[in-house]
Amino acid sequence: MTVEEDSPKAANRRKKVGFAESPLSPTPSADSETKRVYGIVFVILLVDLLAFTCILPLFPALFDYYGSHGEKDSTYSALQNFVTRIQLSLGIAPSPKSNSVLFGGILGSLFSFLQFVASPIVGALSDVYGRKPILVITTIGIAISYLVWSFSTTFTLFVIARIIGGISKGNISLGTAIVTDVSTPGTRGKGMAMVGIAFSLGFIIGPMIGAGFAAYSRRNGVVDIFLYPALFSLLLQILDLLLVVKFLPETLATTKRAKSVVQNLKESLNFIDPRRLVEFAAVKGLAAADRVHIRRVGMAYFLYLFFFSGLEFTLTFLMHSRFQYDSEQQGKMFLFIGIIMILVQGGFVRRMAPGREKRTALMGFGLTIPGFIIIALAGTQALVFLGLALYSTGSAVVAPCLSTLVANYGRDDQKGTVLGIFRSLGALARAFGPLFSSVLYWSFGPTVSYFIGGLMILFPLMILKR
């Protein structure tokens, strides 16, 4: 629930767009217009995130639904048969609930991987054609994914909807690019804070809305539990499209746009090749010692988010299987997590003294480890929520502290590139973390998977401590 869906290409705007030369440069006459753009971007992102997050508490119930209808769907049947053959060969007892976790992990990783690949391309195209037209196209794509979801009585249609959504999910990255276009180094923090607040509110309110729809469907005997959340998300995305078309100005001047689509797409490959990402290869002229240090911070962040995002993804399945949580209870759990994160980020992190980022990040690692281990071993809901409190507090401080650390490296005109690579490492971790943790969960159960995942966070902790 951190601002990890930021486009690497979007973060690179700082280098490519001169702040004083953008069409909405923050002069006294343009200051009110800049604030207006901040407000528009905030509303657009909030609406988009409400639509995106309402599905989160529904995943266990959705896979239960498709599991009961799976024999009529070729995609589900083929996947089920493949999983069953592996279970029999490994001597694992078949379990529909653990299978739904694996299916969810596959789809979660697929969605994130498509987003990881598509975001730099979306950013490159917006460099050439402008932010607004590309934002309109991606918003339409997301709306189409929700439309397909509303008709997804079969698992195949649900998978198609997630694929379309993953490819089209460029709104967050383009929103941050727009903030970068209209801001200066001195005002950019306020703009990015607006993006962060939109994320926090989206991840608190959206799951609660999804849980409310699930409760309504259950009380009224609605069989297709996905129908109302999908239609709600579709309506929100149509509203988002109207807001973009009607109120959002173009923030990238024609004179400042890239000239070559092909060249821009080639440069975006720096944000897709994992080897070049880890080495921060796109940041030229770094001293050898600085490159070693920034690489360690980047690797610590990647490993942390790899294990963290996977365990975070399987959390709803754990609560569903261990405590029979329904979608409404899942929504309340997300509310608990979100409130803690907002309190920590809005209070402790915002007031943190400069120079304490590394120490605070290590503290965040240290809280996340026992948090996941407590969740692994907990037999009561009270203990689980104690673990959730530790994990939420730790996750609230790690990402912003590591972001600040990496921003200390490189020249002023390279900060965007540095942060772009950093966020791309996060996107790559989220692309594979859910699949890894789901396989662990499927193979050994929640206790072992959460215990191992918690201990694995020792590796990024040790890397950062060096």
N, C-alpha and C positions, 0 to 999 in steps of 0.2 A: 504494500500500500504506500509505496513511495513513488516519487516521480521518476519511474524507470522507463516509461514508454516514450521519453524524449528522444527525438531523432538525432543521431549523430551528425547528419548533414545540417540539421537545423541549428545545432549548437555551433556549427562551423561558420554561421553567418557573420560572426564578429570579424573574422578575417576578411570576408569577401565584401561586406557592405560597410562603407565608411559611415560612422554614426552621424557625423555632421552633415553628410550629404544625402541621407535618406529623406524621402518626401515628407516625413513628419518629424524632422529634427527637433530636439527639445529646446527650442528658443523660447523666450517668454511668450510670444504670440502662439506658439504651438503647444505650450505646456498643457492647456486644457484639452486640446485635441488628443495628446498622448494619454492623458488620464481617461478620456472617453474610450480610446482604443483598448486600454487595460480593462475597463469595465466590460466592454463588448466581448473581449477574449475570455474574461472570467465567466460570463454567462454562457457563452458557447461551449466552453470546456465543461462547465458544471452540468449542463443539459446532456452533453455527450456522455459524461461519466455516469450520470444517473441511469441512462439507458444501458450502458455497458455493465454496470455492477449489479443490476437487479437479478441477474442470472446466478450470481455466486452462491446464495444459499439453496438454490434449486438443483444443483448438480446431482446430489445423491438421489433425490426423488425422480429426476429426469432419467437417470440410468436404471432405476427400478422400473420406470414406465417402459423404456425401450427394451429392457430385459424381458418383461412380460409379453411384449409384442415382437420380440426378436425373431421368433421362428418364421415370421412373415416377411422378413427383410433380409435380402441377400447379403448386404454389407455386414450387418450385425451377425448373421449366421456364419459367414466366412471368418470373421474375427473370433467369434466364439469357438468355432471348431479348431482354429489355429491355437488359441490359448489352451483349449482342453488337451490337445495333443502334447503341448509342452508340459502341462501339468502331469499327465500320465507318464511321460518320459522321465520327469524329475521326481516322480513319486509324491507329488503335491496333491492333497485332497481337493477336488473341485469345490469352489465356493462362489456363488453368484455375487455376494457382496464384495469379496476381494477382486473379482473380475471387473466389477463396475469401477473400482478404484483404478485398475490398470487402463481400462478404456478411457476414463477421465484424464489420466496422465498423458496418454497418447494424444488426445485431442487438445489438451492444454499446451503441450509442447509444440504440437503442430501449429496452433494459433500463434504462439509467441515466435516460433521460427519464421513463419511467413511475415510477421510484423518486423522481425529483425532484418530480413532481406528487403522488404518493401520500403521501409522507412528511409534509407539513404536514397533510394530511387525517387521516392516522392519528394524528398528534399532537393535532389538534383533538378528535377523537372520544375519545381517552384522557383529555383534560381533563374531559370530561363523564361518561364511563362508567367511568373508572378505568383504570389501566395494565394490570392482569392480564387482564381479559376481552378487551381489544383485542389484547394480546400473544398470547393463546390463538388468536384468530381469524387473525392474520397467520401464526402458526406453522403452523396447519392449511393455510392457503393455500400456503405454501412447500412443505409436504409434498406437496400435490396437484401442484405443479409438478414435483417430482422423480418422482412416480408417472407423470405423463404422459411425462416424459423417458425413463423406463425402457421405455416402449412405443414410443418415437419411431423406428420403422424408416423413417419418411419425414421429409423436411425440414419439412413442414407441422406435424407433431406437435411437432417440436423447437422451431419458432417459437412455437407455442401454449404450450409449457412455459415458454419464456423470458418470454412476456407475462404469464402467471400469476405467475411468480416476481418480475418487476419490480413488479407492482402490490402484491404481498404483502410485499415486503421491508421490513418495519417493525421487525424485531427489534433492529437496532442503535440506531435512534433511540429506541425505547422503553426500551432498556437504559440509555442515557445519561440519559433522563428519570427513571428510577427512582433512579439514582445521585444526581441533583440533588435528588430528593424527600427523601432520607434524610441529606443532607450539609449542612454549614455551609460558608461561604466558606473557612474554615481547613482543612477536611478534604476539600473537593471535589477537590483536586489528587490525593490518594491514590486516590479513586474513579475519576477519569478516567485515572489511570495504569494502573489495572487494566484499563480498557477498551482502552488502547493496547497493553498487553502481550498481551491476547487477540488483537488484530489482528495483531501481529507473529508470534505463535506460529501463528495460523491461516494466515497467508500463507507460512509456512515449511513447516509439516507438511502442510497440505492438498494443495498441488501435488505433494508427494512421494508422497502416497497415490494421487492420480490417476495419476501416472506409474507407480506399482507395479501398479495394475490394468491399465494399458495394456500393460505388459511381460508380465503374466500372460496377457492375452488373445492377445498376439502369439505367445507360446510354445506356447499350447494351441490355436491356430487358431480362436479365437472371432471370428466375423464381426462381430457387433454389439458393437463395442468400447465403446459407451456403457453397456451393460447393467449391468456390475458397479459402475462408479462411480455410476450413477444409483440402484441399489438400496442402495448404501452410504450415499449422501446421504439417501435416504428413511428408512433405519433411524436415522441420526443425528437427523433432524428429528423422528421419532417419539419418540426419547429426549428431545429438547429439549422437546417438548410435555409429556411426563410430568414432567420437572423443573419446568416452569412451573406445572403444575397442582398438583403435590405439595408443592413446597418454597418457591415464591415467594410472599411475602405481598403484599397490596395496600398500596401506599405512598402513595397519594393519598387523604386522608381525604374522606369524603362532604361534609363541611362546606366543603371547599376546592375542590370541583369547580365548573367553569363551569356556569351554569344553562341557557344557550341553545346548542343545537347549531348553529343557523343563524348566530348572531352569531359563534361561534367559527370556523366555516368561512369566514365573510367575512373575519375577521382573518387567517386563514391565506393568503388571496390575496396579502397583502403579501410572502409568501415565494415566490410563483410568478411575479409580474409582473417581468420582467427590468429594466425601467426603474426601478421602485421599489427593486429590490434594489441596483442600482449606486449609487443616491442615498442608500441607508440611510434611506429615507423613514419607516420605522416607528420610528426613533429620534428622538424629539421633543426640541426645546430645545437642540440642539447649536449652539455658536458657529459662525459662518461659516467661520472658519479651520479649526476642528476637522472640520467636515463635508468641507472640501476635502481635508484630510489623510487622513481615514478612507476617503474615496472612492478616493483614490490607492492606498492599501494594498489595498483590496478589488479594485480593477481589476488591480493587479499580480498578486494571487493568482489571479484569474479567468483572466487571459491565460497565466500560467505553467502552471496546471493544464490549461488548454485544449490547449496544445501538448504538455505532458508526458504527459497521460493518453492522448492519441492515439498518441504514439510508443511508450509503454509497452504499449498494447494490441496494436500490430502487431509487437512484438518477437518473439513466438513464431513468427509467420509468416516473419519475416526469417531466424531461425535454422533454420527448417524448409527454406526454399528455398535459402539460401546454404550451409549446412553439413549439410543433410539430418538435422537433429536429430529424433529420435523423441521420444515423450512422456516416456520415462524421462530422457533428456538434458535435456529442457525442465524437468523437475522439479528436477534438480540445478542448473540455472541459477537457478531461483527460490530454491533454498536458498542459493546464493552471494549473491544480492541481499539476501535476508532477514537473513542473518548480519551483513552489513556494516551494514544499517540498525539492527539491534538494538545492535550495538557502538557506533555513532555516537550513537544516541539515548540509550542507557543510560549512556554515558560522557561524551562531550563536551557534548551538549545539556543533560543533566540537571545538569551542574556549571557551566553557563555563567553568568557573572556578570550580574546585572540591568543593563539599559541597553545591552547589546551585541547586542540582537536584530536591529536593522536591519543592522548590519555583518555579522553572521553570515548573515542571509538573503541579502545581496548576494554573500557568498562562496559560498553554495549555488547561486545563479544562475550564478556564474562557473565552478563545477565542472560544472554540468549541461550548459552549452553545449559545451565541448570533449568531454565524454563522448559526446554524441550525434553530434558530427562525427567522432570516432574510430570509432564504430560504423558510421557511413555509409561511411567509406572503408576500413574494415578488410578485409583479405583473408585474415587468419588468425584462428583462435579466440583466440589469446593477445591480440591487439590488441582483439578484441571484448570480452574480459573486462576489459581495462584500461579501456575505455570504460564498461562496466557498473559498475566500481568507482567511477569518478568520478560517474556518474549516480546511483548508489545513495547515495553520501555526500552529494551535493547535495540530493537529494530528502528525505533524512533530517532535514535542518536547516531547509528552507524553510518547510514547513507549521507546525511548532511555533513558529518565530520570528515568522511573520506573525500567527499566532493571538494570541500575547502582545502584539504591537504593537496590534492592533485592540482588544484588551481594555482598553487604556489610555483609550479614549474612552467618553463617556457616564457617567451617574450610576451609583451602585452598583445601583440597581434597574433599570438598562437593560443591564447586562452580558450577561444572557441573550439579549436581543433582538439586541444587537450581534453576539455570537458566532453566533446563529441565522442572521442574514443572511449572515455570513461563510461559514458552512458551506453555506448554500443556493447561494451563488455557486460554491462548489466543486462542488456537485452538478450545477449547470447546465453548468459547464465539462466535466464528465465525460459529460454527456448528448450533447454535440456534438463534443468533441475526437476520439474514436475514428472518427467518420464522416469528419471533415475529413482526418485523417491517412491513413485508408484510401483515400480518393479520391486523395490525393497519391501514395500507394504504388501504387495501381492504374494511375494515369495515367503516372507517370514512373519508377516503380521504387523500391526501398529506398534506394539511394544518394542520389538527389535528395531524396526525402521526408525522410530523417533529416538531411541537410545543411540543408535549408530550415527544418525544425522546430527544429533546434538554434540557428540564427541568429535565429529568431523570438523566442527567449527573451530576446534583447537588449531587446525592447520592455518587458516587465515590469521588467527590471533598471533601465532608464532611468527608468521611472515611479517606482519605489521610491526611486531615488537622489535624485530631486527633493525 
